[in-house]
Amino acid sequence: MKGILTFLIILALLSIAFVIGSQNEAQVTVNYLIAQANLRLSTLIAITLSIGVGVGILIMLLSWLKLRVQLMSAQSKIQSLEQEH
């Protein structure tokens, strides 16, 4: 059930991205610190969305790893306390 829900959410997001991309054909100039580029607005939206999702996943992964280490530490303490009694 969780896999189907995840698939439907991804499908909905891709559909929204397709609709937004098809409606934004204008050229925009993006100024970087050392360069500049002319991109279609839909491409710029896709790039910034991808970067945002990547940063979000990275932050969630770091938080998950921290919690995982805390859980393993707590489990080892529980096991050592159970062995004492």
VEXPATI-37724 format. One line per field, with one value per atom (N, C-alpha, C): atom name; x, y, z. Coordinates in steps of 0.2 Angstrom, whole numbers. Example, Ala and Ser with C-alpha at 12.3 -4.5 7.8 and 13.67 -1.06 7.14 Angstrom:
2
tipa: [N CA C N CA C]
px: [66 62 66 64 68 64]
py: [-28 -22 -16 -11 -5 0]
pz: [39 39 39 35 36 39]
// end
This chain:
85
tipa: [N CA C N CA C N CA C N CA C N CA C N CA C N CA C N CA C N CA C N CA C N CA C N CA C N CA C N CA C N CA C N CA C N CA C N CA C N CA C N CA C N CA C N CA C N CA C N CA C N CA C N CA C N CA C N CA C N CA C N CA C N CA C N CA C N CA C N CA C N CA C N CA C N CA C N CA C N CA C N CA C N CA C N CA C N CA C N CA C N CA C N CA C N CA C N CA C N CA C N CA C N CA C N CA C N CA C N CA C N CA C N CA C N CA C N CA C N CA C N CA C N CA C N CA C N CA C N CA C N CA C N CA C N CA C N CA C N CA C N CA C N CA C N CA C N CA C N CA C N CA C N CA C N CA C N CA C N CA C N CA C N CA C N CA C N CA C N CA C N CA C]
px: [4 0 4 10 14 18 19 23 18 12 7 6 5 4 10 16 22 22 21 20 15 9 4 7 10 12 18 22 27 24 19 16 12 9 6 11 17 22 25 26 28 23 17 12 11 12 12 18 24 30 29 26 25 21 15 11 14 18 21 27 30 35 33 27 24 22 20 17 23 29 34 40 39 44 48 47 51 58 63 70 71 75 77 85 88 95 96 101 102 110 111 118 120 126 129 135 139 144 149 151 156 154 147 145 138 135 128 126 119 117 110 108 101 98 92 89 81 78 71 68 63 60 58 56 54 60 66 72 75 74 76 72 66 61 63 65 66 73 78 84 84 80 80 76 70 67 71 75 79 84 87 92 89 83 79 77 75 73 80 85 92 94 94 95 91 84 80 81 82 84 90 95 102 101 97 95 91 86 83 87 92 96 101 103 108 104 98 94 92 91 89 95 101 107 108 107 108 104 97 93 94 97 98 104 109 115 112 108 105 101 97 94 98 103 108 111 113 116 111 105 100 99 99 98 103 110 115 115 113 112 107 102 96 99 102 105 110 114 119 115 110 106 102 100 96 101 107 112 114 114 116 111 104 99 97]
py: [-6 0 6 6 12 13 8 9 11 10 12 20 21 29 33 30 34 34 29 30 35 35 40 47 48 55 57 52 54 55 51 52 59 61 67 73 73 78 78 73 73 76 74 77 85 87 94 98 94 97 97 92 92 98 99 105 111 112 119 120 114 115 116 114 115 122 125 132 138 136 141 140 143 142 149 154 160 159 163 162 167 165 170 169 175 175 174 169 168 170 175 177 173 170 166 171 169 173 174 169 170 169 168 167 169 168 169 164 162 158 160 158 159 152 152 145 146 141 141 141 145 145 138 134 127 123 124 121 124 130 133 131 130 128 120 116 109 109 113 113 115 120 123 118 115 110 104 101 96 97 103 105 105 108 108 101 97 90 87 88 85 87 93 96 94 93 91 83 79 72 72 76 75 77 82 84 79 76 70 64 63 57 58 64 66 65 67 67 60 56 49 45 46 43 45 51 53 49 49 45 37 35 28 26 31 30 30 35 35 29 26 20 14 13 8 9 15 16 14 16 14 7 4 -4 -7 -5 -8 -7 -1 0 -4 -5 -9 -17 -19 -26 -27 -22 -22 -22 -18 -18 -24 -27 -34 -39 -39 -45 -44 -38 -37 -40 -40 -43 -50]
pz: [0 0 0 4 4 -2 -6 -12 -18 -17 -22 -21 -14 -13 -15 -14 -16 -23 -27 -34 -37 -34 -36 -34 -29 -27 -32 -34 -39 -46 -47 -54 -54 -49 -48 -49 -45 -46 -53 -56 -63 -68 -67 -71 -70 -64 -62 -66 -65 -68 -76 -79 -86 -88 -84 -86 -85 -80 -79 -84 -86 -91 -98 -99 -106 -107 -101 -101 -101 -99 -98 -103 -109 -114 -115 -110 -111 -109 -112 -111 -105 -100 -95 -94 -92 -91 -83 -82 -75 -74 -69 -68 -62 -63 -58 -55 -50 -48 -53 -57 -62 -69 -70 -77 -78 -84 -85 -90 -90 -95 -97 -103 -105 -105 -101 -100 -101 -103 -104 -96 -95 -88 -85 -90 -87 -85 -89 -87 -80 -79 -73 -67 -68 -63 -61 -66 -65 -61 -63 -60 -53 -51 -44 -40 -43 -40 -38 -43 -41 -36 -36 -31 -24 -24 -17 -15 -19 -17 -15 -18 -16 -9 -8 -1 4 3 7 9 4 5 9 8 12 19 20 27 31 27 31 32 27 28 34 35 40 47 47 53 55 49 50 53 50 53 60 62 69 74 72 76 76 70 70 75 75 80 87 88 95 97 92 93 95 91 92 99 101 107 113 112 117 118 112 112 115 114 117 125 127 134 137 134 136 137 132 132 138 139 145 151 152 158 160 154 155 157 154 156 163 166 173 178 176 181 179]
// end
